[in-house]
Amino acid sequence: MTRLALRLVLPLLLLALWWTASRSGEIPAILLPTPGRVLESAWSMAVSGELWKHTAASLARVAAGFAAASALALGLAFLFFRRPHAETLLSGVLESLRVVPPLALIPLLILWLGIDEGPKLAIVILSSFFPVHVAAVGALRGAAREWGELIEALRLTPREALRHVLLPGAAPELLRGVRVGFGYAWRALVGAELLAAASGLGYLIEDASALGQTDRVMVGILVIALLGIAADALLMRVLSGLVPKAKEPAGLGATRAAAKDREPAGPCAPADAPVEVRFEGVTKRYPKATPLADLSFTLEAGRVTALLGRSGCGKTTLLKIAAGLIMPDAGTIEGRPERTAIVFQAPKLLPWKSLAENVALALMHEPMSDDARFARAVEALAMVGLGDRAGDAPHQLSGGQAQRAALARALATRPRLLLLDEPFGALDALTRTALQRECAKLFTTDAMTVLLITHDVREAVLLADRIHVMEGGGFVETEEVRAARPRALTDPEVAALEERLLGTLLQC
Ligand SMILES: Nc1ncnc2c1ncn2[C@@H]1O[C@H](COP(=O)(O)OP(=O)(O)OP(=O)(O)O)[C@@H](O)[C@H]1O
C-alpha cells in the first residue's frame, strides 16, 4: 500500500462512521448533519461567495500577522546573538509575555485597539512570535557552539561567519521554528475570530453556531483543517528549498582539469620560509586543572614536533593556545605567523558546502579571484588524493577522506605553522597508517613548522623530528628523532625510541 493510501485509511473510516451515524436516525440532524448536507452547504456558500470572503479575510490576517511576527522574532534573535546585553535587558518582559496565553489578552486588546483588525493581528503576532524566536535563538547558538572553533581558526569576520557558517548551520532548526510558528498563528487567529470579529472563518463558525446551523459550523471547521494542512505543506516545501545543500560550484570541471595538469607539483608549499615559534612561561589554569604550568619550549623552523601524553594532560589546551584560539593566563608566544592553520580531531567540514567550497573558505582573505581560489582548493585536494572529489558533498566521503579534506583545507592556506590535533585519532588502523605515510611525505617536501598532538607513540616516532611527553603541566621527557624518513618501525633506533616513550607514558 502506498503512503498516500495509508494516510487516507483513517479519514475514510471516520467519514464512513460519520455517514453511518448521521443516517441511522439515532442522532438528530441539528447535532450531526450528514456528509452530503455539509457538502451541499459548502457548495452553496462557495457559490454565494460567502465562503471565499471569510477564507480570504482569515488568510489575509494570518499572512500579515505571521509575517510581522517572523520578522520581529528573527530580528530580535539576531540582535540577541550579536548583542547579549539586549537579551538581558528584554528577557524579563519577553519571558512574562511568553507564559501568558495570548487569548487571555483579548479583553485588554479590544479595549486598547478596538474591535477591528488590531486585536486579531496582535493575537497572531503574540502566538507565533515565540516559537519562531525561541527556535531562532537556539539554532544560532547551536551553530555557534558547533562551528565556533572553525570560524575562529579560519579567521572569518562576523559577517562572513554569519553568511557562510552560522545562517546555513542554523537554517534547518530555524525553519522548523517558522513552520511551528505558522501552526500557532493559524490556530490563534481562528480563536481570536471566534471572540471578536465580523469576518473570517472563526466568525463564520461562531455565527452559524448561534443560529443552530451545524452544517455551516462543520464547513468552517473542515475549511480550517484543509487550509491549515495545505498551508503547512506549502510552507514546508518553500522552507526546505531554503535549507542550503552542497552542490558542485559552477565551472569546477574546468578548474579541476586545469589543476590535473599541474599535479603533483606541490603547489601548496608555503610562500615564505618556515618559522620558529617560541613559548615562554606559558601557563593556563582552569578551576579544576592547571594543564600548563610555566611551560617554555621552541618549535623549530621546518621541523615536526610531536606532543605525547595521557588523556587530559593539556595537549589540546597547548595547541589551542598555539593557534590563538584561547589565551594563556601567563606567558608569551613569539613568532606565531599569520599563516597558521589547524586540523582538528574531527574534520569539521560544512555539510552544506562541497569539498572545494569548504577548502576555498579557508582562502577567504587571500587577495585572489574566486576562480583562482577554487583552483587552489582543487590543487590542495589533489595533494591529499581527492582532486576528483572536489565537487562532492562531505556526506559522500568516508571518515578517512573527510579527514584528508580537512588536511587539504589547512594545506591550501600554505601555512608556515601547521597545527594538528590528533588528526587521525578517530580513524581505523589501516586508514590511519595510509594517512600517516602521506603526511610523512608532505612534511619532507613542504618545509613548514608542524606541531602534532597525538596519543599514538608510533605516529609520533614515524612523523616527528622531536617528541615531548607532557605531564603535570610540563614536559617530562624530550626525544630527538634522527632516523631518516620514511621510517620503519622495525628500524632498531625507531623501535628502541618507541619502547622508551611507551615506558615513560606508562609511568605518567
Ligand atoms: N574549557 C575548559 N574549562 C575547564 N577545564 C578545561 C577546559 N578545557 C580543558 N579543561 C581541562 O584541562 C585539562 C586539559 O585538557 P585538554 O583538553 O588540554 O587535555 P588533552 O591532553 O588534550 O586530553 P585528550 O587527549 O583527552 O584530548 C583537563 O583536565 C580538562 O578537564
The ligand as a MOL file (V3000), in Angstrom:
LIG
                    3D

  0  0  0     0  0            999 V3000
M  V30 BEGIN CTAB
M  V30 COUNTS 31 33 0 0 0
M  V30 BEGIN ATOM
M  V30 1 N 37.1890 24.9810 28.8690 0
M  V30 2 C 37.6210 24.2870 29.9150 0
M  V30 3 N 37.1360 24.5320 31.1470 0
M  V30 4 C 37.5720 23.8610 32.2120 0
M  V30 5 N 38.5240 22.9000 32.1800 0
M  V30 6 C 39.0560 22.6000 30.9770 0
M  V30 7 C 38.6330 23.2690 29.7860 0
M  V30 8 N 39.3330 22.7670 28.7530 0
M  V30 9 C 40.1510 21.8260 29.2510 0
M  V30 10 N 39.9750 21.7290 30.5930 0
M  V30 11 C 40.7020 20.8270 31.4820 0
M  V30 12 O 42.1060 20.9890 31.2330 0
M  V30 13 C 42.7380 19.7290 31.2550 0
M  V30 14 C 43.4860 19.5090 29.9390 0
M  V30 15 O 42.5340 19.3580 28.9010 0
M  V30 16 P 42.9920 19.1030 27.3890 0
M  V30 17 O 41.7860 19.0350 26.5540 0
M  V30 18 O 44.0270 20.0850 27.0330 0
M  V30 19 O 43.6650 17.6500 27.5330 0
M  V30 20 P 44.2350 16.6860 26.3990 0
M  V30 21 O 45.5770 16.2600 26.8350 0
M  V30 22 O 44.1350 17.3190 25.0640 0
M  V30 23 O 43.2160 15.4840 26.5100 0
M  V30 24 P 42.7450 14.4710 25.3640 0
M  V30 25 O 43.9690 13.7480 24.9290 0
M  V30 26 O 41.7680 13.5900 26.0650 0
M  V30 27 O 42.1310 15.2970 24.2730 0
M  V30 28 C 41.6720 18.6830 31.5460 0
M  V30 29 O 41.7060 18.3950 32.9300 0
M  V30 30 C 40.3840 19.3670 31.1900 0
M  V30 31 O 39.3330 18.9250 32.0050 0
M  V30 END ATOM
M  V30 BEGIN BOND
M  V30 1 1 1 2
M  V30 2 1 2 3
M  V30 3 2 2 7
M  V30 4 2 3 4
M  V30 5 1 4 5
M  V30 6 2 5 6
M  V30 7 1 6 7
M  V30 8 1 6 10
M  V30 9 1 7 8
M  V30 10 2 8 9
M  V30 11 1 9 10
M  V30 12 1 10 11
M  V30 13 1 11 12
M  V30 14 1 11 30
M  V30 15 1 12 13
M  V30 16 1 13 14
M  V30 17 1 13 28
M  V30 18 1 14 15
M  V30 19 1 15 16
M  V30 20 2 16 17
M  V30 21 1 16 18
M  V30 22 1 16 19
M  V30 23 1 19 20
M  V30 24 2 20 21
M  V30 25 1 20 22
M  V30 26 1 20 23
M  V30 27 1 23 24
M  V30 28 2 24 25
M  V30 29 1 24 26
M  V30 30 1 24 27
M  V30 31 1 28 29
M  V30 32 1 28 30
M  V30 33 1 30 31
M  V30 END BOND
M  V30 END CTAB
M  END
